């Protein structure tokens, strides 16, 4: 009987490290081998899904079921409507979830899982196209399928050759390959991705726009370009953003004055009591559009080592302001 090469009586860190690295080496080689077999059957599977009016229904038993569930989730989040059906539950009523327009993606490495094979007659009668993902091209499931995706591996990473390891990795990678190929074919964008991921940090990064986080209207710190430095400081004190926009008579941005500009002014011989804001403001400051994503503002703050931005419209008028604290509160960074 096969046994693990490690002995619990004389176990060293080096043995554990070597064992872990061996898994990566084996699975990397198997991924290369299976990836090299991607060809016309893979393209046919993609075209079958793209041409379907229904959804992709993934199913599988045991470890294959876990992989099928993950594949369904990846497809659904990248533009291909999909869900997972447990084959055991399908035989007890959940087959009603599968319509005639759906494509069934069935996973079974052996291709002989009883719970999956039991569903085939019903699926065939209903007219569902069947894509099988197995490691045995001559298996019952592969033979019954309209399209077969071969994920056969020469070696499992498990030294006992019992636990599905390399085979589940290649199956998952094949599912990712399907999802990404379909994503590319559909012209799926980051905005599309955001619509299916509204919650959590990912949704915030992809959905929050500048208008959602900026201070606008009466909360926008702003002074005219003929204002005094004292007036600008009063405006900054009232609005508490550490900066103020400087605008012309038409509201167009001509400059920016920040806490940093004030510190630099204090290091000179300038009389801050009589100085005008035009003498100390930063001209042609960095700006951002109101329709841009908040994450773009975070990128600009980091790239240019600044603490705030003035938001302008298409004609260069100041319409809002934001600083790093606004982005932190919105959990964009």
N, C-alpha and C positions, 0 to 999 in steps of 0.2 A: 504494500500500500504506500502511495506517495506521502511524503512527510515534509514539513517545513524545514528549510536548510538551517534555520536558527535554533540554537539550543537555549532554553530558558535557564539552564544551569551555568552557562558561561556567556552571558549576553553583554556585549560592549556597545558603546555609542556608535563606533565605526561600523558595526554589523547592521545596526538599524538604519544608519545613513545610506549604506550600500544597498540595503533592501529597498529603501524609498527611491533611490536613483534608478535602480533596476526597473521598477515599475514605469517610470517616465521613459526610459529607453525602449522598453517593450511596446508601450502604448504609442509612442511617437512613431516607431517603425510600422506598427499596424495601421495608424492613421495615414501614413504615406502610401501604404499598400492599397488601402480601400479608396483613398482619394484618387489614386491612379486608375481605378476602374470606373470612375464617373464618366459616363458617355451618353449614348443615344437614349438609353432607358431613363436616365436622369432627366434629360431634356423632355422626353415624352411625359414624364410625371409632372414636370412643371407646366407643360402645355395643357395637360388634362385638368389641372387645378385652375389655371388661368381661364380656361374655357367653361368652367363649371358655373352654374347659376346658384349653387348652394354653398355649403360650408365643407371644410375638411373635418371629418370625424376620426380622431385618432383612438386606437384601442390596443390593448396588450395586457398580458397577465404577468404578475410577479415583477421582476426587475424591468422587463420590457414595458410593463404598464407604467412604471415610474418614468421611464424615458419617453413613452408616448404622451404622458401628461405634460412633460416639459416641452416637447415639440409642439403640442397644441397651444400651449401658452405663448411660445415664441412666435408661432404663426399669427396668432390673434393680435399680438402687440405690434406686428410689423405689416399689417395691411391685409392679411388673409384670414377671414373669419373661420375660426376653428374651435373645437372643444373636445374633451376627452370623455369617452364612455367606457366604463368598466365592463369587460366581456361577461363576467358572471352576472352582474346586474342587468345587462342587456337581455340575457336569456329569461329574465323575470320581469319584463315590462319596459325596460329602458330602450329597447329597440324602437319604441314609438317616438323617441327623440330624433331618429334618423329619417330624413325625408328622401324621396326618390331623386332629388337634385343634388344630394350630398356625395362627396367623394370620401371613401373610407380608406384610411391609412392604417394598416394592421401590422403590428410589430410582434415578432416571435423569432428568436434567434434559431431555434430548432426548426421552426416552421410547422411544428406538430402540436402546438398547445390546444388541448381539447376544447377549452372554453372559447377560443377564437374560431377554431374550425366549425364549432357548433353554429356559429352565426352565418356562415357562408351561404347555405341554401336560402335563407331568408333574404340576405342581401342580394343574391343573384336574382331571385324572383322579383325583388323590388327594382332591380335594374341599376343598383349602385356600382359605379366604377370602383375597382379595388386596386390599391397600390399596396404591395407587400414589401416589408423590409425584414429580410431574414439572412441567416448565415448559411443556408442550405438551398442552393438554387433548384435542387430536385425534390424539395419537400412538398408536402401537400398544399401548404399555404402559397408557396411560390408558384406552383403549377396552376392553382386556381385563380391567381391574380391576373389582372389585365397588364400590369406593369410590375416588375420585380426589381428592387434595389438591393444589390448584394453587399452585405456588410460582413462577410466571412473574414475571420482572423485566423492566422496560423497558431498564435500563442496567446493564451490568457495571461495576464500579469500575475494572477494568483498562482503560486508555486504548486498548489495541489491540482491546478487546472479544473477547479470546481466552481469557485465564485465568479460570476460574470464580471469581468473587469475590462479587458481590452474590447470585448464585444459590445458592452454597454457604451463605452467611450466612442467607438466608431459609429454606433447607431445614433448617439446624440449629435455627433458631428455631421452625419448625413442629414439629420433633421435641420440642423443649423444651415447647412448648405442649401437645402430646399427653401428655407425661409428667406435667406439672403438673395438667392436667385430670383425668387418671386418678388421680393422687395425691389430689386433692381428693375425687373420687368414692369412693375406697376408705376415706377417713378415716384416711389414713396419718399416723403421728405421729413425733415425734423419737425415741422409743424404738424404733419400727419401723426407722427410718433407721439407728440405732446398731447394730442387730443385723446389718445387712449391711455395716457399716463398723467392725469391731472393731479394726483395726490403725491405727497412726498417731495423730496428735494429735486428729483428729476423733473416733476411737473412744474415746480416753481421756476426752475432754470429755463424751461422751454416755453412756458406760457406767460409769465409775468412780463409786461411791457413797461417802458419808462413811465407812461401815464399812470400806472398802478402804484408807483412808489414816489413820484416826484411831488414837490411842493409847488402848487400853482395858485393862480388868482391872487387873493390878498395875502397868501402865505409866501409868495415869491419875494425874496429880498431884492430890491431894485432901487437905484437912484439915477437921476439924470447926469449926463456927463459934465454939466456945469455946477454940480453940487460940491460942497466943501467936504474935506476929509472928515470933519466932525459930523456932518450929516450922514455920511456913509457909515461911520462907526455906530451912530444911533440906530440906523436901519439894521445893521448886523446884530446889534444887541437885542432889538425887538424880535427879529425872526430866528435867531439862535441856530444858524446854519454855518457860522464861521466864515461867511462870504456874502458878497452882494454883487448882483449884476449891475453894470453901468450901461445905460441905454441912451440913444439919441431921442429927439423929439417924436420920432415915429415908433419908438419902442424897440428899434433894432439894436442888437447887442454890439457895443463898441469896446467893452473891456470887462474885466473881472477884478474885484478887490477881495483879498482873503486875509485871514489871520497872519499867514506867512508874509504877505506884502506889508502888513503893519509892522511886523518885527523888523523887516529889512529897512523900512522907513525910519524906525527909531534908531537904527545904527548909523544914520546920516545926520547932517546938520540941518535937515529940513525942519521948519517950524510947523508942527502938526496942527497947531491951533489956527493957522491961517492958510494952510495948503489946500489946494483943490484936489478933488479925487482924480482928475485927469493926469496929475503929476505923478501919482504913485500906483495907478492901476496897471494891471497886465493887459496889454492890447492883444487882440486876436487870440483869445483863450481857447482851449479845447472845449468843444460842445458836442451834444448828442441830439438826435431827433426824437420826438415824442413817440414815434411809431416803432422804435427799435426795442429789442429785448433788453430787460434789465441786466441780464448776464453780460451783455456787451458793455454796459456801463462799468460793471465790475472789472472786465478785462482792461478797459481804458484806464481806470484808476490805478490798476496794478502796473500796466505797461509804462505809463507816464509819471508814476510816483506822485500822484496828486490825490487830494482828499475830497474833491467835489466837482460837479459839472453843472453848467447851465444848459437847460433844454431849450432848443430853438425850433421855430416852425420853418416852413419852406422858404420864407422871405427873410429869415435871419432875425425875427423878433423873439425876444426872450419870453418863454411861456411857462417855465418851471425851473426848479433847481433840486438837486439831490446831493447827498454826501454818502460816505461809506457807512455811516450809522443807519441810514435808510435801507441800504442793501442788507446790512446785518439783521435789522429787524424783520425784513421780508424773507430772511433765510436764503437769500440768493448766493451769499458767500458764507 
